[in-house]
């Protein structure tokens, strides 16, 4: 069980992610976050959710059932009950494996159904997707297929999306795929523009 230290709870600095979003004229941003360590991961996700709600966005949170209770508990100390209603939780296992396997068209369809009410009602939203696998033996070209579909959706629907991958578990081939499908990369303390990005 991950616990957030009291020092981390007191951090009130503006996250680099929010700076990027505020600096952009457009609202469609697809960002790769290669995280190292759960504590860093939770700091970033809490900032992203808090800043999104402060900006008036609903937040679609695609997260695993192990981390979500930790995130939810911490958010409940930072946000009001009404603000907590802005969070739409999606179980990541159901999201990525809704068809019984990692199948990009099924995942894209699931995502479309999830965001449809926001799009139809012109409600501002942002999303965070925690991408995990039980094994790295999955065919990695499927991830490339999905990220291309998602990148197109971000541009068409004009929303902000962070795709979080555990950096230490990424083979080089996957790193290349992700750099080619995300125009921005969030590091723990900085942003870089991906020169490998292929729109």
Kinemage of the C-alpha trace (Angstrom):
@kinemage 1
@onewidth
@group {chain A} dominant
@subgroup {mainchain}
@vectorlist {calphas} color= white
{ca unk a 1} P 0.000 0.000 0.000
{ca unk a 2} L 1.423 3.371 -1.018
{ca unk a 3} L 1.158 6.191 1.492
{ca unk a 4} L 1.620 9.830 0.589
{ca unk a 5} L 4.067 11.455 2.987
{ca unk a 6} L 2.942 14.583 4.829
{ca unk a 7} L 5.671 16.574 3.047
{ca unk a 8} L 4.183 15.688 -0.330
{ca unk a 9} L 0.707 16.709 0.838
{ca unk a 10} L 2.024 20.195 1.550
{ca unk a 11} L 3.425 20.750 -1.930
{ca unk a 12} L 1.500 23.651 -3.469
{ca unk a 13} L 3.602 24.285 -6.554
{ca unk a 14} L 2.037 24.500 -9.966
{ca unk a 15} L 2.781 21.403 -11.973
{ca unk a 16} L 4.679 21.511 -15.219
{ca unk a 17} L 1.744 19.813 -16.919
{ca unk a 18} L -0.611 22.661 -16.143
{ca unk a 19} L 1.958 25.175 -17.376
{ca unk a 20} L 2.031 23.381 -20.714
{ca unk a 21} L -1.753 23.369 -20.981
{ca unk a 22} L -2.004 27.058 -20.121
{ca unk a 23} L 0.740 27.990 -22.599
{ca unk a 24} L -0.996 26.263 -25.501
{ca unk a 25} L -3.490 28.170 -27.641
{ca unk a 26} L -5.315 24.951 -28.478
{ca unk a 27} L -6.910 22.495 -26.131
{ca unk a 28} L -5.782 19.265 -27.746
{ca unk a 29} L -2.681 17.881 -26.099
{ca unk a 30} L -1.487 14.282 -26.118
{ca unk a 31} L 1.290 13.821 -23.551
{ca unk a 32} L 3.412 10.783 -22.743
{ca unk a 33} L 4.329 10.467 -19.068
{ca unk a 34} L 7.149 8.002 -18.399
{ca unk a 35} L 7.002 7.654 -14.649
{ca unk a 36} L 9.496 6.108 -12.277
{ca unk a 37} L 8.120 5.154 -8.895
{ca unk a 38} L 4.567 5.193 -7.591
{ca unk a 39} L 5.119 8.173 -5.290
{ca unk a 40} L 6.095 10.410 -8.245
{ca unk a 41} L 3.208 8.990 -10.239
{ca unk a 42} L 0.666 9.855 -7.533
{ca unk a 43} L 2.018 13.401 -7.138
{ca unk a 44} L 1.548 14.014 -10.874
{ca unk a 45} L -1.919 12.474 -11.093
{ca unk a 46} L -3.161 14.438 -8.072
{ca unk a 47} L -1.861 17.684 -9.594
{ca unk a 48} L -3.448 16.869 -12.938
{ca unk a 49} L -6.858 16.122 -11.421
{ca unk a 50} L -6.847 19.133 -9.060
{ca unk a 51} L -5.754 21.546 -11.771
{ca unk a 52} L -8.278 20.108 -14.234
{ca unk a 53} L -11.159 20.568 -11.813
{ca unk a 54} L -9.930 24.070 -10.919
{ca unk a 55} L -10.025 24.862 -14.661
{ca unk a 56} L -13.622 23.602 -14.867
{ca unk a 57} L -12.835 20.294 -16.584
{ca unk a 58} L -14.298 16.911 -15.838
{ca unk a 59} L -11.536 14.322 -15.477
{ca unk a 60} L -11.809 10.850 -16.984
{ca unk a 61} L -9.452 8.725 -14.915
{ca unk a 62} L -8.492 5.363 -16.422
{ca unk a 63} L -6.714 3.697 -13.525
{ca unk a 64} L -6.202 0.271 -11.976
{ca unk a 65} L -8.238 -0.877 -8.997
{ca unk a 66} L -5.131 -1.068 -6.774
{ca unk a 67} L -4.145 2.599 -7.062
{ca unk a 68} L -7.549 4.223 -7.434
{ca unk a 69} L -8.553 3.905 -3.730
{ca unk a 70} L -5.251 5.559 -2.721
{ca unk a 71} L -5.799 8.396 -5.205
{ca unk a 72} L -9.452 8.766 -4.211
{ca unk a 73} L -8.600 8.899 -0.497
{ca unk a 74} L -5.996 11.604 -1.044
{ca unk a 75} L -8.307 13.617 -3.315
{ca unk a 76} L -11.075 13.496 -0.711
{ca unk a 77} L -8.806 15.494 1.621
{ca unk a 78} L -8.099 18.098 -1.077
{ca unk a 79} L -11.417 18.469 -2.901
{ca unk a 80} L -14.980 19.200 -1.828
{ca unk a 81} L -17.734 16.622 -2.268
{ca unk a 82} L -19.044 18.593 -5.266
{ca unk a 83} L -15.575 18.715 -6.836
{ca unk a 84} L -15.207 14.944 -6.414
{ca unk a 85} L -18.235 14.593 -8.725
{ca unk a 86} L -16.048 15.893 -11.561
{ca unk a 87} L -14.021 12.666 -11.540
{ca unk a 88} L -15.202 9.852 -13.827
{ca unk a 89} L -13.355 6.666 -12.845
{ca unk a 90} L -12.861 3.902 -15.415
{ca unk a 91} L -11.304 0.595 -14.328
{ca unk a 92} L -8.230 0.185 -16.563
{ca unk a 93} L -8.536 -3.606 -16.742
{ca unk a 94} L -12.082 -3.338 -18.090
{ca unk a 95} L -11.037 -0.504 -20.394
{ca unk a 96} L -8.076 -2.217 -22.069
{ca unk a 97} L -9.461 -5.760 -22.005
{ca unk a 98} L -13.188 -5.164 -22.616
{ca unk a 99} L -13.142 -7.526 -25.601
{ca unk a 100} L -11.170 -10.221 -23.763
{ca unk a 101} L -7.852 -9.135 -25.281
{ca unk a 102} L -5.879 -5.966 -25.976
{ca unk a 103} L -7.776 -4.990 -29.135
{ca unk a 104} L -7.290 -1.340 -30.236
{ca unk a 105} L -10.642 -0.947 -32.080
{ca unk a 106} L -12.547 -2.234 -29.020
{ca unk a 107} L -10.579 0.068 -26.715
{ca unk a 108} L -11.256 3.024 -29.020
{ca unk a 109} L -14.971 2.169 -29.073
{ca unk a 110} L -15.046 1.942 -25.253
{ca unk a 111} L -13.347 5.337 -25.056
{ca unk a 112} L -15.770 6.886 -27.567
{ca unk a 113} L -18.741 5.710 -25.497
{ca unk a 114} L -17.108 7.092 -22.341
{ca unk a 115} L -16.530 10.593 -23.762
{ca unk a 116} L -19.704 10.795 -25.864
{ca unk a 117} L -21.828 12.539 -23.188
{ca unk a 118} L -19.134 15.188 -22.694
{ca unk a 119} L -18.712 15.776 -26.434
{ca unk a 120} L -22.462 15.870 -27.166
{ca unk a 121} L -23.140 18.307 -24.334
{ca unk a 122} L -20.047 20.418 -25.067
{ca unk a 123} L -18.671 19.759 -21.580
{ca unk a 124} L -14.942 20.381 -21.141
{ca unk a 125} L -12.974 17.306 -20.086
{ca unk a 126} L -9.476 15.944 -19.848
{ca unk a 127} L -8.289 12.354 -19.438
{ca unk a 128} L -5.540 10.359 -17.730
{ca unk a 129} L -4.834 6.810 -18.891
{ca unk a 130} L -2.572 4.479 -16.927
{ca unk a 131} L -1.309 1.905 -19.423
{ca unk a 132} L -0.069 -1.401 -17.991
{ca unk a 133} L 0.418 -5.003 -19.040
{ca unk a 134} L 0.832 -8.224 -17.124
{ca unk a 135} L 3.685 -9.046 -19.472
{ca unk a 136} L 5.772 -7.168 -21.994
{ca unk a 137} L 5.427 -10.109 -24.368
{ca unk a 138} L 2.210 -8.567 -25.700
{ca unk a 139} L 2.502 -7.612 -29.367
{ca unk a 140} L 3.734 -4.048 -29.001
{ca unk a 141} L 2.519 -3.028 -32.479
{ca unk a 142} L -0.990 -3.080 -30.951
{ca unk a 143} L 0.060 -0.246 -28.645
{ca unk a 144} L 1.230 1.713 -31.669
{ca unk a 145} L -2.139 1.116 -33.366
{ca unk a 146} L -4.031 2.317 -30.293
{ca unk a 147} L -1.847 5.385 -29.721
{ca unk a 148} L -2.345 6.483 -33.351
{ca unk a 149} L -6.129 6.161 -32.946
{ca unk a 150} L -5.995 8.069 -29.653
{ca unk a 151} L -3.771 10.821 -31.077
{ca unk a 152} L -6.289 11.400 -33.861
{ca unk a 153} L -9.155 11.501 -31.315
{ca unk a 154} L -7.318 14.079 -29.178
{ca unk a 155} L -6.983 16.367 -32.198
{ca unk a 156} L -10.549 15.849 -33.439
{ca unk a 157} L -12.289 16.223 -30.076
{ca unk a 158} L -9.916 18.850 -28.617
{ca unk a 159} L -9.155 17.469 -25.192
{ca unk a 160} L -6.071 16.892 -23.065
{ca unk a 161} L -4.765 13.381 -22.455
{ca unk a 162} L -1.885 12.060 -20.386
{ca unk a 163} L -0.805 8.486 -21.182
{ca unk a 164} L 1.193 7.146 -18.224
{ca unk a 165} L 3.653 4.275 -18.768
{ca unk a 166} L 6.144 2.914 -16.261
{ca unk a 167} L 9.494 4.038 -17.649
{ca unk a 168} L 11.621 1.253 -16.164
{ca unk a 169} L 9.527 -1.459 -17.809
{ca unk a 170} L 9.640 -0.068 -21.332
{ca unk a 171} L 11.679 -1.904 -23.950
{ca unk a 172} L 13.467 0.353 -26.441
{ca unk a 173} L 11.066 -0.559 -29.242
{ca unk a 174} L 8.116 0.643 -27.148
{ca unk a 175} L 9.932 3.862 -26.218
{ca unk a 176} L 10.370 4.606 -29.923
{ca unk a 177} L 6.682 3.894 -30.653
{ca unk a 178} L 5.579 6.186 -27.844
{ca unk a 179} L 7.895 9.017 -28.875
{ca unk a 180} L 6.482 8.782 -32.408
{ca unk a 181} L 2.848 8.911 -31.250
{ca unk a 182} L 3.039 11.626 -28.552
{ca unk a 183} L 3.996 15.221 -29.407
{ca unk a 184} L 4.961 15.967 -25.782
{ca unk a 185} L 6.738 14.012 -23.065
{ca unk a 186} L 6.405 14.726 -19.355
{ca unk a 187} L 9.410 13.857 -17.229
{ca unk a 188} L 9.353 14.062 -13.437
{ca unk a 189} L 10.550 17.667 -13.454
{ca unk a 190} L 10.362 18.879 -17.046
{ca unk a 191} L 8.704 18.664 -20.455
{ca unk a 192} L 10.282 17.894 -23.760
{ca unk a 193} L 8.849 18.084 -27.236
{ca unk a 194} L 9.207 14.759 -29.032
{ca unk a 195} L 11.262 15.318 -32.157
{ca unk a 196} L 10.270 11.819 -33.251
{ca unk a 197} L 6.541 12.630 -33.241
{ca unk a 198} L 4.774 11.711 -36.483
{ca unk a 199} L 1.402 13.442 -36.769
